[in-house]
């Protein structure tokens, strides 16, 4: 079972990433772009994810993943139940979300520095 502490350090270590609290909710940003956000009770993690792939992700594991609210469907976003994720899986989702908002050269540099992934 993953918890916010499993990804908090990672979110601050990724290049250009920083944590913010908005109305009591922890979010991670690159510039002004939010790529990961937690619910107030920290049971749900929203994260950047390609729109064209999210239906398959949710259909493949509906106990883990949910689509965002109807008003947020225009964004590249998916929700995950933290209790259904393993810590390693949660960290991988954070890194993949981060990759969506940083230049490719930063993503490649991360891969070189972490050949085994975020573990």
Secondary structure, DSSP 8 states (H G I E B T S, - for coil): ---THHHHHHHHHSTTEEEEEETTEEEEEETTEEEEEE-TTS-EEEEE--HHHHHHHHHH-TTTEEE--GGGTTSSEEEEEGGGS-HHHHHHHHHHHHHTTS-HHHHHHHHHH-TT---
